[in-house]
Amino acid sequence: MGVAGTRWHTDLTMSVHAPVILDTAGPTLDAADRRRLKHPLTGGLILFGRHWVDRRALTELCAQVKSIRPDIVICVDHEGGRVQRFRTDGFTHVPPMRALGELWMRDPLGATDAATAAGYVLGAELRACGVDLTLTPVLDLDYGGSSVIGDRAFHRDPRVVSLLAKSVMHGLLLAGMANCGKHFPGHGYVKADSHVAVPVDRRSLKAILADDVQPYGWLSTSLAAVMPAHVVYPKVDHRPAGFSDRWLKDILRGQLGFGGAIISDDLTMEGARGVEGRSLSYAEAGALALSAGCDLVPICNRSAVNAGRDVDELLAGLLEEARSGHWSPDPDSEARRLRLLPQTPPLTWDELMHHGPYQHALERLP
């Protein structure tokens, strides 16, 4: 079984925490995918465009995953606009969230209704295919200079962002789906893309708390999960937010009172690898994020590269990191992960197409 072999099953029989979100090589499962899904540290699966063939194939993939591990959280970045993984075979093209912010400027109450409709359509269509969670809404403020955020943001005003995001989350909830606000404490101010660089936001903590962080406080009882930014805020901590116990434990959990799951951004991004002034292994980065307060750590787009060796090394390496005291399996984290799973059965696609609330929601999209 290679580097991620049976040692886990003997050394982690406690298995109180399944923090790794991984992907699969393609739209069908091979033997290596099945082995990794059975791994006791695997807690989630994230889907991308390469997993898409059509609705039937997506539904079959999700069903196969659940037959192996019913507790796996199947998630996807499916926000609407340019970040929408599935776009054909009946999936609705939901507009970018900026369209809701623009509608707000003309018709605030109409915008909140349209936002609820957007959340419902996004969540209901995904759930009909077996997907548990879309990693949305974006809570970053639209400062106008970030290409990676851009029209994914609702608005510049944190009050508008909060109200529209809450409406989207209401729609997701109506579809039986949880939510994930991102990217805490805010990615909208910096211009650099954390996928390929380490963005630095040199504002003071007071300035960030007074503006970008506000939605997280106002939505603290509504958010099911939060994804921190791979951005360094040097006046607060020298580490990116997703690796900073100052941001995650002291501010997000302590000051804001957030009790949901904290999901690290992708460990393969450039903003995650140079945390300590050197290139960290995926296991080192994962352990650092977990010890800082993250509950889940995704490793994306590596299952299709080098036979998934990086994924196997992360799964095996986290054991060594635990042995050395760099992180400890956490039953509270596991409970937060499990709360992301839907609690109600979904409608089938055919049922959804004849469902009155869904048809009405389609009509209310901007």
N, C-alpha and C positions, 0 to 999 in steps of 0.2 A: 504493500500500500504506500510505499515511498515515504517521504518526509512527514506526511500527515497520517501516519499509520496508527496501529492499534494502541500505541502508548497512551493516547488521549483517553481511550476507553478504560484503561486501568488507572491512570493518574488523576483523571477528572471524573471519577464516578460520582463525586459531589455534584458536578454539572449544574451549578446554581445560577449560571450566567452564560447566555449565548449571545455574545456581543458582535459577531462578525456578520456584516451584510456583504454578500458576494454576488457575482453574476454567473451566467453559464456561457459556454462558447458560442452557442447558436440557438435557433428556435426549437430544437429538440434536445433531449437529454442523452448524453453518452454515459459510459461507465464512470468516468472521472467526475462528471457532474453529480451523479447519484451518490458517489462516495463522499463528496464534499457536503452535499445536502444532509447526509446522515451524521456528519461530524457534530459532536456535542457543543462546539463553540459557534456553529452556524445558527444565526437567529433570523436572518433575512435574506431575501433575494431581490436584486434590483434589475429591472428590465431596461433595454435600450432599443433603438431603432433596428438593430440587427436581429432582434428577437421577433420582429414583426414579419409575418407572411400574409396572414389574413386573420379575421376574427376567430375562425374555427381553430386554427393552429395555436393562437394565443390562449384560447380557452382550454385546449387540450394540454398545453404546456403547464398552465397553472394547476390543472387537475392532477397532472403527473407529479408535480412538486408536492402538492398537498397529500397525495397518496403515500409519499415517502416521509414527509414531516408535516403533519397537520398544523403545527404551531409556527411554521415559518411565516414571517410577515413578507408578503410579496408587494414590492413597492416600485414606483416609477416616478421620474420627473415629468409630470404631465400638467403643466400650468395653464395651457392656452397660449396663443401667439406662436412665437418661434420655438418655444420649449414645449412641444407636444409630440410625444414619441409615435403616437398612432393617429393617422390622418385619413385613412381610406377605409373601404369596406363598411361604411355606415357610421364611422366615428365623426362627430360634429367638429368642425373647425371653430373652436372657441377663440374669440379675439384676445389680443394681449391685454393685460390688466390696465395698462395706461388708457385704453378705450373707456374703461369704467371711470377712471379719474376725469377724463374729458367730459363724459356724460354728467358727472357730478357738478361740473361748473355750469351746466345748463339746467339740470333737474336732479337735485340731491336725492330726493326720495325715490325717484325713478331709477337712479343709479344703484341704490342699495337693493332694490328689487331685482335689477338686472344682475347684480353681483351674486345674489342668492341663486338665481337661475343658472348662472355660470357654474357655481360650485355644485349644484345638483346635477347638471348635465355631465360635468367632468367625472363626478363620483359615481353616478349611476351607470354610465357606459363602461367604466373600468370594472366596477363590481360585477356587472353582467358577464364579464369575461373571466372573472376569478381573481382580479387584482384587489389587494386589500387596502392600499394606501397610496395616494399621490402626495409627493413632497411639495406642498404648496399650502399657504400663500406666501409670496415674497413680501416681506415687511420693510425692505430697504426703501429709503427716501429717494426720490428722483431729483438729484442735484443737476442732472443734465450732462455730466461729463464721463459717466461710466458706460463703456460700450458693452460690458458683460451683463450689466443690469438693464440699462436702457428702458425699453418699453415694458419690461417685466414688472416694473414698479408702478403702483397705482398713482402716486402723486408726490409732490414735495412736502405737503403739510402732513405731519404725523397724525393729526386728528382725522383727516380724510382717509389716510392709509388704514387707520385702526377701524373705522366704521365700515369701509368697503371690505377689508379683510374679514371682519367679523361676519359680514353678510355672506361672503364666499364660504366661510367655515360653517355657517348655518345651512347652506345648500349641501355641503359635503355631509353634514350630520343627517339631513333629511334622506340622503342616499345610504346612510349607515356607515359612513367612512369618517375616520379621524383626520387630523390635519398636521401640518408641520410648518411653523413659521420660520423664515430664514431671511437674512443671514446675520445672526446676532453678533455684536450689538449694532451692526450696520455696515453694508458693503457699498452703499450708494455714493459715498463721498469721494472714494479713491478712484482713480482712473485705471490703474493697472488691473489686469485679469489674473486672479489667483490660480487659474489653471496653469498659467505659464510663467508667473512671476510671484514675488512675495510683496503684496501691496502694503504700504505703510501709511497710516492715518495719524498725523501728528497733532491732532486736536487734544484739548484737555479732557479729562474725565467729566468735568462739569459740563462742558459743551456737548459731549456725546450723550450724557444722561438727559440733558435738557431737550434733546431733539430726537436723535435716531433711536434711542432706547425706549422712548415713550410708548410706542405701540406694544412692546412686550409687557410693560406694566399694566396698561389699560386692558390687555387681553390675557392677563395671567390666569384667569379662571376658565378661559375658552380654549387656549392652546393645548393640544395633546402632546405635541413634540416641538422642539426647537432645534434648528441647525445653526451652529456658530460659524462665523466667517473665518476663512484662512487669511486674515488680515492682522498685521501687527499694529498695536496702538501703544507706542513706546512710552507715552506719559502715564500709562496704566500698568503695562507689563511688557517685557521684552519678547514674550512668546505670542504667536497668533492666538486669537480668542479660543479656538477649539482645543488648545493645549494649555490653557491658562486657568488654574484653579481660582485666581483672582476674579476673572470674568464669570466663570461657570458656578463656582461654589459660593463665593462671597457676594457677587452682584446678582446673577440670574436667580440662583436658588435662595440666597440669604436676604438680599435687599428687595428683590421683586417677588419672592415667594413662589417661584415657579416649581411645580411638583411633577411635571410630565417627563417624558423621555428626552434626553439630549442626544442627537444624532450628529456625529462628526461629519463634516464634508469629506469628500473623497480623499483617501490617504495617498492616492497616486498623483494628486495635484502638486504643482511646484510649491505652493504655499504651505504644504504639509511636510515637505521633505527636508527643508533647511532650518528646522526649528532651533536647533542648538548650535548653529554655525557650522554644521557639517551635514552631509547627506545621510539621513537616517534610513535604516532598513524599514520595511513596512511593519515588522513586528515591533521595532523600537518606537516608531511613530504611533502605532496602535496602542501600545502600553502607556505611552505618555498621554495620549488623549483620554484613555480610560481612567488613569490615575488622576487626571485633572478634573474629571467629573462627567465625561461622556458616558452614555450607556451603550451606544452602538457605534461601530466604526466600519464604514463601507470601503471596500477595495473594488474599484470599477475597471472594467475593460481589460482585465488581465487573464481571464480564463481562456481567452482565445489566443494568447501569446505564450510561446514556449511551453505548450502543453499545460498551461496553468500553473507553472512552477512557482510564480510569485504568490499565488493564492495558497498553495500548499505550505510555502515557507512562512506565510503569515499565521496560518492555523497552528503549525508546529512551533513557530517562534514565540507565540504568545504564552505557551506553556513555560518556556525557558524564562521569559520575562516575569511570569508569576513566581517561579521558583526563586528568582533573584530578588523578589520583593518589589518589582517595579509596578505591579498592579495586582489586585486581588479580586477574584470573582465575587460579584455583589448580588445577593438575592433581591435587593430593592430595585436594582437595575433590571433584573429579569422580570419582575412584576410590572415595571413601567413598559417594558417591551411588549409583554403579553396584552397590555391594555390597548395597544395599537391595533389589535385584531378586531375585525367587525364582530358585533354582537348579535346581528340579525341576518337571516338568509337574504341573498340578493334576488332580484327579479332576473329571470332569463332574458336574453336579448329580445326574443319574440314577445314576452310579456311586457318588457319595457316599451317596445314600439307601440303598444296599445294602451299604455298607461297614461291616464289623463294628466296627472301632475308633470310628467316628463314632457308631454306635448306642449303644455302651457309654458314650461320653462324654456323650451326651444323658441317659442314666440317672444319671450321677454329678453332674449340675448341682444346686446347692442349691435 
